[in-house]
Amino acid sequence: MLPELLHGKETRVWAKRIAGGADVIPQCASQAQDCTHRRYRYKDRIDEVELAKNRTKSKVRSNLEHVFGVTKLKFGFVKVR
């Protein structure tokens, strides 16, 4: 689904963790900065640096998602994805 969403002129790609997304983004949008979440926990080990990066990415993404949520609620598109 991701290749269908990218047109190639993106500067950044923001998303939650995408399976295989790390391979697809450079192919479809070579100039785009990959701002998707990375795995921070593996075999009872927590990477604090990656956790902090994911937290920063979540803050930015949630601000944008909040605007779309309010707009959908205002116009009655609550059940629309």
GITARA-V532054 format. One record per backbone hydrogen bond with DSSP energy under -1.0 kcal/mol. CO is the residue of the C=O (numbers start at 1). NH is the residue of the N-H. E is the energy in kcal/mol with one decimal. If there is no record, write none. Layout:
# GITARA-V532054
co->CO nh->NH e->E
co->CO nh->NH e->E
This chain:
# GITARA-V532054
co->1 nh->5 e->-1.0
co->2 nh->6 e->-1.6
co->11 nh->33 e->-2.6
co->13 nh->35 e->-2.5
co->18 nh->21 e->-1.4
co->20 nh->24 e->-1.2
co->21 nh->25 e->-2.3
co->24 nh->28 e->-2.5
co->25 nh->29 e->-2.7
co->29 nh->32 e->-1.2
co->33 nh->13 e->-2.5
co->40 nh->47 e->-2.9
co->45 nh->42 e->-2.4
co->47 nh->51 e->-2.1
co->48 nh->52 e->-2.1
co->49 nh->53 e->-2.0
co->50 nh->54 e->-2.4
co->51 nh->55 e->-2.0
co->52 nh->56 e->-2.0
co->53 nh->57 e->-2.3
co->54 nh->58 e->-2.2
co->55 nh->59 e->-1.7
co->56 nh->60 e->-1.7
co->57 nh->61 e->-2.4
co->58 nh->62 e->-2.6
co->59 nh->63 e->-1.4
co->60 nh->64 e->-1.2
co->61 nh->65 e->-2.4
co->62 nh->66 e->-2.1
co->63 nh->67 e->-1.1
co->64 nh->68 e->-1.5
co->65 nh->69 e->-2.2
co->66 nh->70 e->-2.3
co->67 nh->71 e->-2.2
co->68 nh->72 e->-2.5
co->69 nh->73 e->-2.1
co->70 nh->74 e->-2.4
co->71 nh->75 e->-1.9
co->72 nh->77 e->-2.9
